């Protein structure tokens, strides 16, 4: 990348801290109202699915985890595993999600992951976001392909990532924008308005390639928001989001949904899942992350209320953790993990996927939970059904599902 190109791309850094303006409510005429929305959440760092959704009914579960195995469900034990179906449970820090499970709005797919055996965070995340395990040359992301398979866009805010940059999953020809804050979403400039005009002129001079097709969408979105004015839209239905970046991200996605600005795909991520040291069990490092994670998801559902019939949330992580704990009372890079799906049209109250077992002879490479559900089967099932895509929509080049988990009606 040349210095000139770098300056061009860097000039599009988006700034802002705060809450969504009320003016987004008035922007509804720029896009169809009450459209369906898919929200993708990436747990970066490889979440321990065996702690998030412990298989307490597997007789081999406790063997390799003398200090971090979750307590089995027991009457009178307040901090132990929350039983779901007699075999699987939830980490107690995810208690806010239990009402969604009981209402059959939350489904879990366990032993889910990539067929690629890499233990590199960077490569595994890239493969999961591109939707092409083992192939590094794929130019676009699977969510961008999902957006492109939809009818022609009616809003520059159809695909939004809450963050400093457009994630790999949303890079593509369909167009997407990234924003750290909805309230002050803008292009960083210095001096007079000539700087803004100057940068916009760069779009035709090659910046499109650097931004993976998102440059024009960014400017259209900024103009849409600026034309509408300023204000504030607060969480509804008594929803209280946990403090922190992920809680803020989910709050802002909910506000975009409620504002009816034409949002179809939203993306947010949460880091801190690489628990090599001091992972903990019912309490500890992992429990704190899960509390923030579950609290934000539960607040999101409460905030949207009956609007959740139009929304589906899909969580993902690049891989799981080892079955056995390491010498630092943590876990190392593994293979399969657990993924969550909740919202409208989800056949919840059930754990999906074939359970491979945790006995030594059942483990992947003798150490990890084996993958029995390819992540592409899950992602394709959710996106195709919820966003009403054609059954042959090319979400995952070179791959075709032979079976899907069936989590959607």
N, C-alpha and C positions, 0 to 999 in steps of 0.2 A: 504494500500500500504506500503510495507516495505521500509526501507531507501535505501537498495540496488537497489530495483526496481525504486525508485524515482530518484536515481542518474543516472541509465541507461536511463530513459526517458528524464530527464533534459539535458543529454549530447547531445541530438539531437536538441537543440535550434538552430534556423536558424537566421543568422545575415545578415545585409546589408542595405545600404542606397545608392540610386543612380538611374541610368537609365539603361535600357536594353542594353546589349552589341550587337554590330552589328554581332557578331559571330553567333547569333541565326539564322540569314539568311542562313548561311552556314550549319546549322544543319538540314535543310529541308529534306536532304536525310535520316534522321532517322525516318521520318514519312510521311504519305501521305499528299500532299499539298492540299490547298483549301478545307479542310473538313469542315463540319458544326460545329458550336460552339454555345453552350448555355451558356449565362452569367447570373448568378443569383446574385441579389443584395438584401441584407437584410437591411432594415431600422430599426435598433434596438432601442427599446424604445417606439414603438407604435406611428406611425405617424398619425396626425389628417387628415384623408381622407376628412373630410368635409371642411377643409381649403385648402388642396392640390388640390382637385377637387370639388369646392363648387357647390351644387345643387341650384343655384340661382333661379331656376324656381319653387322650392317647397315653397308654401306660408308659411310654418312653419319654414323655415330656420332661419330667423332673431330672432325669438321669444326668444330663450334662450341665445342669444349671444349679449347682448347690446353693449359690447365694442370690441369684437373680430370677429364679423361677417364680411365677406368680402363684400365690396361695390358691388352692382349689376352692370353688364355691362351697361355703358352709354356712349353715344357719347361725346367726349371731356374730359372724365375722364381717364387720362393716367394711374393711379395707381389702378384702380378697377379690378374686375374679368375679365379675358379674356374669352369671350363667345366662346363656342365650337359648340353647337347645339341648342341653344335657351333655354335649361334647365340646362345643366352642363357647367362649365367653368374651367379655370385653374387659380391658384394663379398667380398674376403678376410676381412673382419671377421665375416662370417656363416659362417665355416668350421664352427662347432659344429652347424650345421643340415645339413651334408652327409650325415651318416649317415641322417637322416630322408629325405632325397631318395633316397639309394641303396636304402633299404628300401621305397621307393615309398609312404611315408606323408605326404610333403610335396608339395603341388601349388602352382603359382604361376599367377595370372591377371594377365597384363600388359595394358597399354592399357585399364585398368579405371577407372571413375570415374562422375561425375555428368553427365547431359545438360545441366544448368544451367551456364552459362558464367561464373558469378560467380568473382571472384578474392579475395573477402572471406573470411578465415578464419572469422569468426563465422557468416556466412550459410551457407557451404558445410558447416560442421560441423553446424549446425542442420538443414539439409536432409538430410544423410546420416543423422543420428540419428533424425529424424522419419520418414525414408523417403519424403518428398514433396518432391522437388527443385522449387524455385521457389515453394513455398507456405509462408508463414510462420505461417499460422493453425492448422496441425494441432496439436491439443491433446496428443497422446500420442506415444510413440516406437515404432519398429518392433519392438524387443525386448520391450517391454511388450505389444504386440499378439501377439507370438509366445507369450509366457507365457499370455496370456488364451485362446489357441487350444488350450492344453494341457488335460488333464483338471483338475478342481477341485484346488486346491492341498492338499497334505498337510503342508506345512512352511512356517513363516514365513521360512525361509532358502532358498526355492526360487529367488529372484532376488536376487543380491547384487552390489553394486559396491564395489570396494576404493577408497576415497577419502572425501573429506569430505562429499560430497553425492551424491544420486541423479542420475545423468547423464540428459540429455535422452532418450536411447534407451530408458531403463527407466521413464520416467514414464508412468503410466497406471493403469487400474482394477485390473490384476492384482496390484499391490502389489510393492514392492521395498524393500530396505534398503541403506544405505550405511554402511561402517565403515572407519575409518582403520587400525584394529588389531583383530584378532579377540580377542586376549588380554584387552583392556580395553574391549571394546565395551559402551557404557553411555550413558545420558542424563546430560548434565552438569547437576548440581543444586548448590545451596548450602544450607547449614543442615541441618535434619533431614529426615526422609523425607516431610514434608508437602509439600515443594517438588515431589517426584516425583509425589505423588498429585494435586497441584494442576495439574501440566502434563497428566497423563493426562486430567483432567476437561476440559481445553481441546479435546480431540479432538472431542467432541460439539458444541463451540461454534464450529466453523468452521475449525480448523486443518487438517482433511483437505484442504480446497481448496488451501491454501498448499503442503502437502507432496505434492500430486498423488497422493493416495491411499495414501501410504506410512506414515502415522502409526501406525495400529494394527499394521501388520506390524512396525514397529520395536519397539514395546513387547512384542509376542509373542516376537520374536527375542531381545530382551534377557532376558526371563523364561526362555526355553528355555535359554539359555546359563548363566544364573545358577543355575538349578535343578540343573544337572549337575555343578557343582564346578569345580576348577581343575587344571591339569597342563600338559603340554607334549608335542607331537608333532613329532619332528624329520624333516628330509628323508630319504627312503629311497634305497636303491640307490646310495649314494655321490654323490648329486646335490649340487652346490655352486652356489648362486645368487650372481650378482654383487651386490656391495653397491650400495645405492641404492633409491629408492622403487619403481621398476618391478620390480626383483628381489624386493623384499619382497612386492609385490603378487602376483606369480606364485607365490611360495612359499606365501602364505596361501590362494590359490585351490586349490592342490594339496592343502593340508591339509584344506580343506573337502570336496574331492572324496573324499579318502581316509577322511574321518570319516563318510561316508554320512549326512549330515544332511538330505538331500532337495534338495540343490542341483541346479537345472536350467539356469540361465543365470547366468553370471558376467561381470563387466565390469571392465576396467582400462584405464588410458591411460598414455601416455608422451609427454612434451612434448620440445621442443628440436629440432624438425625444420625450422624456418624458417631455412634456411641461406643467407641473403642475402650474407654476407660470410665469406671464408676457409673455404669448404666443405671443401676438400681432396679428395684422391683416395684412394689406398690408405691414407694416413695423414691425420690432421687431425680437425677438429670432427665431421664426419659419421661418420668411421670409429669414433670413440669412442662415439658414440650407437649405431651399429649393433652394436658389440661388446657393449655392455650389453644391447641388445635381443635379439640372437641367443643370447647366453649365458644369459639368463633363460628364453627359450623352450626351449632345449635342456635346461636343468636341470629345467624343468617336465616335459618328456617323460620324462626319466630318472627323476625322482622318482616319477612315477605308474607307470612300468613297464608291465605288462600291463593296467593299468587304463585306459591310453590307448585301448583298444578301445571304451570308453564315452564318450570325450571327443573333441570337435573344437574346434580353435582357429582363429579367423578374424581376420585382421588387416585394418585399414582406415586410410585417411587421406583428408582432405577433398578434396585434389587433389594433383597432382604439381608438378614444377618445369619451368622453361623448358629447351628443348633446348640452347640456347647459354648459356654462362656470361656473367655480367655483368662490369662493370669492376672489381668488388671480389673477383674470383675466387670468386664464389658464384653462386647461381641465384635467379631470381625466381619469383613465383607462376605456376603452369602450369595444366595440365588433367588429363590421364590419368596414372596411376601404376601401381604393381604391388601386388598384395595376395596374402597367403599363406594357405593352408589346410592344416592337418595334423591327423592323428589317425585314429580308427577310421572305417572306411568311406570314407576319402578315396582317390581314384584318383590316387595321387601319382607322382612321377618324371616329371612332364610339365608344360610351360608351356602354359596354356590361353589362348584368345582370339585373334582375328585381329590379326596385326601390321600396323599401318597404314603403317609406314615413316617414316624420318626425313629424307628428301629435302625440300627447301624446299617443293615443291608438294604434299607429303603432310601437312604440318603443320597443326594447328588454328590458325586466324587467323595463319598464317605464322610461328608461333613455338613451338608446343607439340605434344607427343605427343597425337594424337587419341584420343578415347574410342571404343572398338569394343565394349566390354562394359559395359553399364549396371550399376552397383553393385547395383541391386535384383535383377537376374537372378542374380547371384552369391549375395547374401545370402539370397534366397528359396530358391535351390537347396539351400544348406547347411542352413538352418533347417528347411525343410519335410521334407527327407529324414532329417536326423539326429534331429530331435525328433519325427518321425513325425506331422507335422501334416497336416491334410486338404489336398488339392491346391488347393482353393479358399479356403484360410485367408486372411483379409483383412489381409495383412502390409503391403501398400502400396496405400492407397486411391487409386482412380482409375487404376490401372495394372495391366496384365497382361502377363506375359512372353510373348514370341513364341518365344523360345529361351533355353536356359540353358547355362552353360559345361559342365555335365556332370561336375563334379569329384567327385561323390558316387556311390557304388554304389547 
